[in-house]
């Protein structure tokens, strides 16, 4: 007795084989194009007219070996700023998002304040916010203890990134269908219970991939705090550049940042693909 080739099982098998072949073909094309691009860079860049001067100025291995340990020690300050900024950003941005999505007429002043906060700190560049807060607020405080640039650099980062991240959370909250709120209320749940047990868990899970991208951006922008005084990896690279009269320490600082940001970026891509699989969304090529 022959199998029915038009059965659902046979169709599924053919579809799986087709998708497997397409993935293999795509991987082969990607590998080939990558190899061609790398070969072109390796062959063509050294043929540039001033490559020898650029190589001495940016890729001096002796200077890189000498400066790299000092740069790595200075990067620890970047990690510390990042570590204490991240939870503050999470809490503040979530509060702003919840406030903007509140529906009580009595909370209108808070909603208006949240809108003003978001508009201001999303509209002003991060570097300018760091300058204004880092140099402006200490001038208003007579106490030298509160003039620490680490404090106000962190405040500037938290305010700027909270404004951006709050919009991500707000989009996640609004993506939860209204019928789920109605169902929760029909079961006798209050607005607060509906938000905390139904809406927020789904919203946060949905926005994890874009939040990871914000995390990568924050890790890079931590270096901007050096503009108001702290000697972290960017300022240390600048010092090393002045001592060696060579730009290679900047390349060393870039390598340190890449060693941290690339894994975070790949993790963000993985989480995004997992979310697409979970929701049934597929890319069309």
ChimeraX attribute file (.defattr): number of C-alpha atoms within 10 A of each C-alpha:
attribute: neighborCount
match mode: 1-to-1
recipient: residues
	/A:1	3
	/A:2	4
	/A:3	7
	/A:4	9
	/A:5	10
	/A:6	9
	/A:7	9
	/A:8	10
	/A:9	11
	/A:10	13
	/A:11	12
	/A:12	12
	/A:13	11
	/A:14	13
	/A:15	12
	/A:16	12
	/A:17	12
	/A:18	12
	/A:19	12
	/A:20	12
	/A:21	12
	/A:22	12
	/A:23	12
	/A:24	12
	/A:25	12
	/A:26	12
	/A:27	12
	/A:28	12
	/A:29	12
	/A:30	12
	/A:31	12
	/A:32	11
	/A:33	12
	/A:34	12
	/A:35	12
	/A:36	12
	/A:37	12
	/A:38	11
	/A:39	11
	/A:40	11
	/A:41	12
	/A:42	11
	/A:43	11
	/A:44	10
	/A:45	11
	/A:46	13
	/A:47	11
	/A:48	10
	/A:49	9
	/A:50	10
	/A:51	12
	/A:52	12
	/A:53	10
	/A:54	14
	/A:55	14
	/A:56	13
	/A:57	16
	/A:58	17
	/A:59	19
	/A:60	16
	/A:61	13
	/A:62	9
	/A:63	18
	/A:64	21
	/A:65	13
	/A:66	12
	/A:67	21
	/A:68	21
	/A:69	12
	/A:70	15
	/A:71	23
	/A:72	16
	/A:73	13
	/A:74	20
	/A:75	20
	/A:76	13
	/A:77	18
	/A:78	24
	/A:79	15
	/A:80	11
	/A:81	20
	/A:82	21
	/A:83	12
	/A:84	12
	/A:85	21
	/A:86	18
	/A:87	12
	/A:88	18
	/A:89	22
	/A:90	17
	/A:91	13
	/A:92	18
	/A:93	27
	/A:94	22
	/A:95	17
	/A:96	25
	/A:97	26
	/A:98	19
	/A:99	22
	/A:100	21
	/A:101	14
	/A:102	16
	/A:103	12
	/A:104	9
	/A:105	8
	/A:106	9
	/A:107	13
	/A:108	14
	/A:109	11
	/A:110	14
	/A:111	21
	/A:112	13
	/A:113	15
	/A:114	21
	/A:115	16
	/A:116	13
	/A:117	17
	/A:118	24
	/A:119	13
	/A:120	15
	/A:121	19
	/A:122	18
	/A:123	13
	/A:124	11
	/A:125	11
	/A:126	19
	/A:127	16
	/A:128	12
	/A:129	20
	/A:130	25
	/A:131	18
	/A:132	15
	/A:133	20
	/A:134	25
	/A:135	16
	/A:136	12
	/A:137	13
	/A:138	18
	/A:139	12
	/A:140	9
	/A:141	11
	/A:142	9
	/A:143	10
	/A:144	9
	/A:145	8
	/A:146	13
	/A:147	17
	/A:148	15
	/A:149	20
	/A:150	18
	/A:151	15
	/A:152	23
	/A:153	28
	/A:154	22
	/A:155	18
	/A:156	24
	/A:157	27
	/A:158	23
	/A:159	23
	/A:160	26
	/A:161	26
	/A:162	27
	/A:163	26
	/A:164	19
	/A:165	25
	/A:166	25
	/A:167	18
	/A:168	22
	/A:169	26
	/A:170	22
	/A:171	17
	/A:172	21
	/A:173	22
	/A:174	13
	/A:175	14
	/A:176	17
	/A:177	10
	/A:178	10
	/A:179	9
	/A:180	13
	/A:181	17
	/A:182	12
	/A:183	12
	/A:184	18
	/A:185	14
	/A:186	10
	/A:187	8
	/A:188	10
	/A:189	15
	/A:190	13
	/A:191	13
	/A:192	10
	/A:193	13
	/A:194	18
	/A:195	19
	/A:196	12
	/A:197	12
	/A:198	15
	/A:199	22
	/A:200	18
	/A:201	14
	/A:202	16
	/A:203	20
	/A:204	18
	/A:205	12
	/A:206	23
	/A:207	21
	/A:208	18
	/A:209	21
	/A:210	17
	/A:211	18
	/A:212	19
	/A:213	18
	/A:214	17
	/A:215	20
	/A:216	19
	/A:217	14
	/A:218	19
	/A:219	20
	/A:220	17
	/A:221	17
	/A:222	22
	/A:223	22
	/A:224	21
	/A:225	28
	/A:226	20
	/A:227	17
	/A:228	18
	/A:229	14
	/A:230	20
	/A:231	19
	/A:232	24
	/A:233	28
	/A:234	25
	/A:235	21
	/A:236	23
	/A:237	25
	/A:238	17
	/A:239	14
	/A:240	23
	/A:241	18
	/A:242	12
	/A:243	9
	/A:244	14
	/A:245	11
	/A:246	18
	/A:247	22
	/A:248	26
	/A:249	32
	/A:250	24
	/A:251	16
	/A:252	25
	/A:253	24
	/A:254	15
	/A:255	13
	/A:256	16
	/A:257	18
	/A:258	14
	/A:259	11
	/A:260	13
	/A:261	19
	/A:262	12
	/A:263	12
	/A:264	17
	/A:265	18
	/A:266	13
	/A:267	15
	/A:268	21
	/A:269	16
	/A:270	13
	/A:271	19
	/A:272	18
	/A:273	16
	/A:274	14
	/A:275	17
	/A:276	14
	/A:277	11
	/A:278	9
	/A:279	10
	/A:280	8
	/A:281	11
	/A:282	9
	/A:283	6
	/A:284	4
	/A:285	3
